[in-house]
């Protein structure tokens, strides 16, 4: 096993983990946090979302949010000659779209909410589009996770096949 192959497997695995964390964040917003907040009055809804938007801006979240993109891109580059590279490229495309969705839609809505004076008007402007765009990024990041998981399985099978062939060649040479 070469250093490059260890690095390649590590990067693919790290990309998969980071993507899983991000897909989980968007998923939990879609199936738990936003439905729970729907039960709140306008003032509570806006205050909690403002608090979430403040708290989520931290190094741990950004490490996963940006790391998923960068690690997937690095993995796509490292695996460029492999037959299963298309799974990583598909993951990169899906997550890039999800990342852009966040930057183009969710973050501007968060910024608008941060400066809102009237909770009722703020919620009216924010809730439906934010929830819809969150579902888009949840689906895209989940697709990206599935593609990376598939690439990781195929990478592992390729490593096993290589090890088997090397072992078989070693057995023949020692005869």
C-alpha positions in Angstrom: 0.0 0.0 0.0 1.6 3.3 -1.1 1.3 6.6 0.7 -0.7 7.9 -2.2 -3.3 5.1 -1.9 -3.6 5.6 1.9 -4.1 9.3 1.3 -6.6 8.6 -1.4 -8.7 6.3 0.7 -8.5 8.6 3.7 -9.7 11.6 1.7 -12.5 9.7 0.2 -13.5 8.4 3.6 -13.2 11.9 5.2 -15.3 13.4 2.3 -18.0 10.7 3.0 -18.1 11.5 6.7 -18.2 15.2 6.2 -21.0 14.8 3.6 -22.9 12.6 6.1 -22.6 15.2 8.8 -23.9 18.0 6.5 -26.7 15.8 5.0 -27.7 15.1 8.6 -27.8 18.8 9.5 -30.1 19.6 6.5 -32.2 16.5 7.2 -32.8 17.3 10.8 -33.9 20.8 9.8 -36.3 19.3 7.3 -37.9 16.6 9.4 -37.6 18.0 13.0 -36.5 21.6 13.6 -38.7 23.4 11.1 -41.8 21.3 11.7 -41.4 22.0 15.5 -40.9 25.7 14.9 -44.1 25.7 12.8 -46.0 25.3 16.1 -44.5 28.5 17.5 -45.9 31.9 17.3 -44.2 34.4 15.0 -42.0 36.1 17.7 -40.7 32.7 19.0 -40.2 31.4 15.5 -38.1 34.4 14.4 -36.1 34.5 17.7 -35.2 30.8 17.6 -34.2 31.0 13.9 -32.1 34.0 14.6 -30.5 32.2 17.5 -29.9 29.1 15.3 -28.4 31.2 12.5 -26.0 32.9 15.0 -25.0 29.6 16.7 -24.5 27.6 13.5 -21.7 30.0 12.4 -18.9 28.2 14.2 -15.7 26.5 13.2 -17.1 22.9 13.7 -20.0 23.5 11.3 -17.9 25.3 8.8 -15.3 22.6 8.8 -18.0 20.1 7.7 -19.9 22.5 5.4 -16.8 23.6 3.5 -14.8 20.5 4.2 -17.4 18.3 2.4 -17.0 20.4 -0.7 -13.2 20.6 -0.6 -12.6 16.9 0.4 -15.0 15.7 -2.3 -13.2 17.9 -4.9 -9.8 16.6 -3.8 -11.1 13.0 -3.9 -12.5 13.6 -7.4 -9.0 14.8 -8.4 -7.2 11.9 -6.7 -9.5 9.3 -8.3 -9.5 10.8 -11.8 -8.1 7.7 -13.4 -10.3 5.2 -11.6 -13.4 3.6 -13.2 -15.6 4.7 -10.2 -14.5 8.3 -10.3 -17.9 9.2 -11.8 -19.5 8.5 -8.4 -17.3 11.1 -6.8 -17.8 13.6 -9.6 -21.6 13.1 -9.3 -21.3 13.7 -5.5 -19.3 16.8 -6.2 -21.9 18.1 -8.7 -24.8 17.3 -6.3 -23.1 18.9 -3.3 -21.9 21.9 -5.3 -25.5 22.6 -6.2 -26.6 22.2 -2.6 -23.7 24.5 -1.4 -24.8 27.1 -4.0 -28.4 26.7 -2.9 -27.3 27.6 0.6 -25.2 30.6 -0.5 -27.8 31.9 -3.0 -31.0 31.3 -1.1 -30.8 30.2 2.6 -28.1 32.6 3.7 -29.7 35.7 2.2 -33.0 34.7 3.8 -31.1 34.3 7.1 -29.6 37.7 6.7 -33.0 39.3 6.0 -34.4 37.6 9.1 -31.5 38.9 11.3 -32.5 42.5 10.7 -36.3 42.0 10.7 -38.3 44.3 12.9 -41.8 42.8 12.5 -41.9 39.1 13.4 -45.1 38.4 11.5 -43.8 40.0 8.3 -40.4 38.4 8.7 -41.8 34.9 9.1 -44.1 35.4 6.1 -41.1 36.4 4.0 -38.8 33.7 5.4 -40.5 30.4 6.3 -41.9 28.9 3.1 -38.9 29.7 0.8 -36.3 28.8 3.5 -38.0 25.4 4.1 -38.3 24.7 0.4 -34.6 25.5 -0.3 -33.6 23.5 2.7 -35.4 20.4 1.3 -33.5 21.0 -2.0 -30.1 21.1 -0.2 -31.1 18.1 2.0 -31.9 16.0 -1.1 -28.8 17.1 -2.9 -26.4 16.4 0.0 -28.1 13.1 0.6 -27.6 12.2 -3.1 -23.9 13.3 -2.7 -23.5 11.1 0.4 -25.0 8.1 -1.5 -22.6 8.6 -4.4 -19.6 8.9 -2.1 -20.7 5.8 -0.2 -20.8 3.9 -3.5 -17.4 5.2 -4.5 -16.0 4.1 -1.1 -17.4 0.6 -1.5 -15.9 0.4 -5.1 -12.6 1.8 -3.8 -12.5 -0.9 -1.1 -13.3 -3.6 -3.6 -10.6 -2.4 -5.9 -8.1 -2.4 -3.0 -9.1 -6.0 -2.1 -8.7 -7.1 -5.7 -5.3 -5.5 -6.0 -4.2 -7.1 -2.7 -5.5 -10.5 -4.0 -3.6 -10.2 -7.3 -0.4 -9.1 -5.6 -0.7 -12.1 -3.2 -1.3 -14.4 -6.1 1.6 -13.0 -8.0 3.8 -13.4 -4.9 2.7 -17.1 -4.5 3.6 -17.8 -8.1 7.0 -16.1 -7.8 7.9 -18.1 -4.7 7.3 -21.5 -6.4 
